Amino acid sequence: MDTLPHRLRFFIIAFLVTMMVGTVGFMFIEKLSFADAVYFSIVTVATVGYGDIHPSSQMGRFFAIILIIMGVGTFLGVIANVTEMMLNRREKQTKLRKMHMLIGVFFSEVGTKLIADFSSFDPTLHTIRDKLVITTNWTTKDFQAIREQIKGYRCSYDTDCADLKGLYQHLASKRDFLVRLLENPVLLEQESFTELLLAVFHLTEELSYRQNFTEMIESDKMHLAGDVKRVYQMLVEQWLFYLQYLQGHYPYLFSLAIRTNPFDKKANPVVT
């Protein structure tokens, strides 16, 4: 019951109370058995008409009228709210599929390469790399466990070794694509992914203001490293959520994703 909308819960309770009142009332007024009284109440509330039995007393008829007035509204309320809930659930599932399609396109075009680039210059990655090698046998608990570890993992980025110019050129070439993603209303319901896109845009803008990546002062390198680490952290978390969704809904896409895992040194898209 806790998972039901408040309005539907109200109508269900009202309907059950009406049925209880109707059953007890017909047992007392019409001297019916419990089974007959329940049947009588259902037939009255559903307004399908009486057949084999009907109210035999004047008071029974008046009671039936009151029960119809009380019961029809609650009965229709239950039906209408259940129908609305099912339609809303279907619409939500449709939006969820579209959203994950867009997230999948993002990782195909931008995200997976960014993870590969960032992880290549992460000097502490060896402490957690093996735990990010996902297999087809992973369960929900495995994904939950690694996400908890990622939250506590301090991503690093060595700006002295990294190709910041190449990173900027890659992000700049995908700017229009990222803008179109951000404009899509479906993604407005996925706050974490929207925040990731904004972080990527911010990193791209920061890089665009640097004229010479080989003569940067140390404090500026540290600032850019912080922007990269923000994107890096959010990317990995979103990537894990996305792979878990693929495993449950699109096994063939999940298969390709783990064969191109940027954290797996043995990853190979070729099926052997």
C-alpha positions, 0 to 999 in steps of 0.5 A: 500500500505504501507504494500506491499514490495517495489518491488511489489509496484513498479510493481503495479504502473508501471502496472497501469500507463501502463494501463492508458497510453494504455486506453488513447492511444486507446481512442485517436488513435482508437477512442474507448469509455472508456470501450472499451479502457480499455478492449482493453488495458487489452487484449493487455497487457495480450497477450490473442489475439484479438477477436471481436475488434482489432487495425484498424489503422497502428498507433494503431498496433504500439501502441499495440506493444509498449504497449505489450512490456511495459505491459507484463513485469509489468504484469508478475512482479505483478503476480510473486511478488504476488506469492512470497509474498504469498509463503513467508507468508505461509513459515513464518506462518509455521516457526511461528507454529514450533517456538511456538511448541518449546516454548510450549515444553519449558514451559511444561518441564521447564518454568512453573515450574520455574515461580511457583518456582520463584513466590513462593519466590516473597514477592511482588507478592501479588500486581499483582497476581490477574491480572495474573489470565487469563480467557477464556474471555481475549481479546488482550487489556487485554494481552497488559495491563498486559504486560505493567504492568509487564514491570513496575513490579519489580520482587523480589526473597527472596534467604534466603527462596528459595531452591537454591540447588533444583533450580540448580538441576532442571536446571542442569537436563534440561541442554541437553534439553535447549541446543537442544532448543538453537541449533534449527535454528527456534528459531533464529528468536525469539530474545526475547526467545533466550535471555531468554534461554541464561539468564537461561543458565547463571543462571544455570552456576552461581549456578553450581559454588556455593558449599554450598548454606547455607553459602553464603555471603549477596553480593553473595545472592544479585548477584544470586537474580539479575540473578533470577529476570532477568530470572523471568521477561523474563519468565513472559513476554514470558509466556504471549505472548505464552498464547495469541498465544494459545488463538487465535490458539489452544484453547484446549492448552490454556484451559490447560495452564490457568488450570495450571496457576502458579499464580492462587492459585485455578488452577486445571487441573481437569475439573469439 
